[in-house]
Amino acid sequence: MMMMRLLLLLMMMMMIMIMIMMMIMMMMLMIMMVVVVMMMMMMMMMMMMMMMMMMMIMMMMVMMMMMMMMMMMMMMMMVMMMMMMMMLLLLLLLLLLLLMMMMMMMMMMMMMIMMMMMMMMIMMVVVVVMMMMMMMMMMMMMMMLMLMLLLLLLLLMMMMLNVNVKMY
């Protein structure tokens, strides 16, 4: 009799423990889900940014081409007429400056894109790891559920066997 009671108590304790564990796991899962979603969002944003930057770089390329053309034209003109030399020289200088600036900007953008790529890689890894963890946790929870069911079954069996077991 005493043994039966002890066993019952033990089983109850186990069940409560399992419940608590499951609750904690659920919480963890929720948090992980949120984090993963956030990461995904961030990655999307980064992708967008990178696209924009690429576009900008393309535009700049075109602009630079145009400028080069203009410079060529100016050179030709200079060869044609020497009197407007000074003015043309100034213009040329200006164009050169602009070109330099564009180059710099493009470099910067390229750098930014590289950085973003790196960040995305890291984030991808993190997300994958998180997913794995989540899967593991799910498995654990399933196991716990099984355990609980088993315990319940045992309890029922005991009750059946010994109907007059009182729960004190």
C-alpha positions in Angstrom: 0.0 0.0 0.0 2.6 2.5 1.1 4.7 1.6 -1.9 1.8 2.2 -4.2 1.2 5.6 -2.7 4.8 6.6 -3.1 4.8 5.5 -6.6 1.7 7.5 -7.4 3.3 10.5 -5.8 6.4 10.1 -7.8 4.5 9.8 -11.0 2.6 13.0 -10.2 5.9 14.8 -9.6 7.3 13.5 -12.8 4.3 14.7 -14.7 4.5 18.2 -13.2 8.1 18.4 -14.0 7.5 17.4 -17.6 4.8 20.0 -17.9 7.1 22.7 -16.6 9.8 21.6 -19.0 7.4 21.7 -21.9 6.3 25.2 -21.0 9.9 26.4 -21.0 10.6 24.8 -24.3 7.5 26.3 -25.8 8.7 29.8 -24.7 12.1 29.1 -26.1 10.6 28.0 -29.4 8.5 31.2 -29.6 11.5 33.4 -29.0 13.5 31.5 -31.6 10.7 31.9 -34.1 10.6 35.6 -33.6 14.4 35.9 -34.0 14.4 33.9 -37.2 11.6 36.0 -38.6 13.5 39.2 -37.7 16.6 37.8 -39.4 14.7 37.0 -42.5 13.3 40.5 -42.6 16.8 42.0 -42.2 18.1 39.9 -45.0 15.3 41.0 -47.3 16.1 44.6 -46.5 19.8 44.1 -47.2 18.9 42.5 -50.5 16.8 45.5 -51.4 19.6 47.8 -50.5 22.1 45.9 -52.5 19.8 46.0 -55.5 19.5 49.8 -55.2 23.3 50.2 -54.9 23.8 48.0 -58.0 21.4 50.2 -59.9 23.2 53.3 -58.7 26.5 51.9 -59.8 25.1 51.1 -63.3 23.8 54.7 -63.6 27.2 56.0 -62.6 28.9 53.9 -65.2 26.7 55.3 -67.9 27.3 58.9 -66.6 31.0 58.3 -66.7 30.9 57.0 -70.2 29.0 60.2 -71.2 31.6 62.3 -69.5 34.4 60.5 -71.2 32.7 61.2 -74.5 32.4 64.8 -73.7 36.0 65.1 -72.7 37.0 63.5 -76.0 34.9 66.0 -77.9 36.5 68.9 -76.0 39.9 67.6 -76.8 39.0 67.6 -80.4 37.6 71.1 -80.2 40.8 72.2 -78.5 42.8 70.8 -81.3 40.4 72.6 -83.7 40.6 76.1 -82.2 43.3 77.2 -79.9 41.8 80.5 -78.9 39.2 79.1 -76.5 41.9 77.1 -74.9 41.5 78.4 -71.3 37.8 77.9 -71.1 38.0 74.4 -72.4 40.8 73.6 -70.1 38.7 74.6 -67.2 35.8 72.6 -68.3 38.0 69.6 -68.8 39.3 70.0 -65.3 35.9 70.1 -63.9 34.9 67.0 -65.8 37.9 65.2 -64.5 37.0 66.1 -61.0 33.5 64.8 -61.5 34.8 61.6 -62.9 37.1 61.2 -59.9 34.2 61.8 -57.5 32.1 59.2 -59.4 34.9 56.7 -59.2 35.2 57.2 -55.5 31.4 56.8 -55.0 31.4 53.7 -57.0 34.2 52.2 -54.9 32.4 53.1 -51.7 29.2 51.4 -53.0 31.1 48.3 -54.0 32.6 48.1 -50.6 29.1 48.5 -49.0 27.8 45.7 -51.2 30.6 43.4 -50.2 30.0 44.1 -46.5 26.3 43.4 -46.9 27.1 40.1 -48.6 29.2 39.1 -45.7 26.6 40.1 -43.2 24.0 38.1 -45.2 26.2 35.0 -45.1 26.6 35.2 -41.4 22.9 35.7 -40.9 22.1 32.7 -43.1 24.3 30.5 -41.0 22.7 31.8 -37.8 19.2 31.2 -39.1 20.1 27.7 -40.2 21.5 26.9 -36.7 18.4 28.3 -35.1 16.2 26.2 -37.3 18.1 23.1 -36.3 17.8 24.0 -32.6 14.1 24.5 -33.1 13.8 21.1 -34.7 15.7 19.5 -31.8 13.4 21.2 -29.3 10.3 19.9 -31.1 11.7 16.4 -31.0 12.4 16.8 -27.3 8.9 18.0 -26.7 7.5 15.0 -28.5 9.5 12.7 -26.4 8.3 14.4 -23.2 4.7 14.1 -24.4 5.3 10.4 -24.9 6.7 10.1 -21.5 3.8 11.8 -20.0 1.4 9.5 -21.8 3.3 6.5 -20.5 3.1 7.8 -17.0 -0.6 8.4 -17.3 -1.0 4.9 -18.6 0.9 3.5 -15.6 -1.2 5.5 -13.3 -4.3 4.2 -14.8 -3.0 0.7 -14.6 -2.2 1.1 -10.9 -5.7 2.5 -10.3 -7.2 -0.5 -12.1 -5.1 -2.9 -10.2 -5.6 -1.3 -6.8 -8.9 0.5 -6.8 -8.8 1.5 -3.2 -5.5 3.5 -3.6 -6.2 6.8 -2.0 -4.4 9.9 -3.0 -3.0 11.4 0.0 
